[in-house]
Amino acid sequence: MIFWHPKGGLMRKLMEDWMREEYLKRGYSLVITPHVARRQLGKSAGTTATNAENMFSVMELDDAEYRMKPMNCPFHILIYKDSLRSYRDLPVRLGEMGTVYRYERSGVMHGLLRVRGFTQDDAHIFCTPAQIEDEVVGCIDFAVAVLNTFGFDKFQVELST
């Protein structure tokens, strides 16, 4: 897990503040989700079966099993499903600087490329099929703006569908 010393902590704060402002400018709602959740949440999202070897062990607390969150997706889906929505409410863009935890085996860990806990810029967009193209273009524009802001002008991108 990463230790942020004073100068790094300040730099991280400035970068995260900037990122949150960008989310707001681009029509995202800011959300914050828990670091620990009931194990059932991962099961219902289908993440437990496919990623169990990369998750921390289950914790038994009171009357239920809990797990440190390996990803933000199920939490954002819960927030989206929290109320009834019309297609007129779409797109719904949820953004979070979300901390997640993965149990990376010691043999595959090297530097900050493979860590057990990290905070990521993570967003989820809920939209109609007719809105997908515009939302993908908006995501690409957002990603390029972030890269350019931090001085990256040469990069390679792969898109998975």
VENPECOR-V522795 format. One line per field, one symbol per residue. psi: psi as a letter, one per 20 degrees, with the letter a starting at -180 (. if undefined). A space follows every 10 residues. Layout:
psi=???
This chain:
psi=qpporgghgg ggggghgggh hggghjjqpp qpqqiqrqhh ghghijhghh jhijqqqqpo pdjrprqppi righghgggg ihqqqqhiiq qpopqqnppr pqnpqhhipo bjhoripqpq opqppprrhi igghhgghgg ggghgggghj joiorppppp .
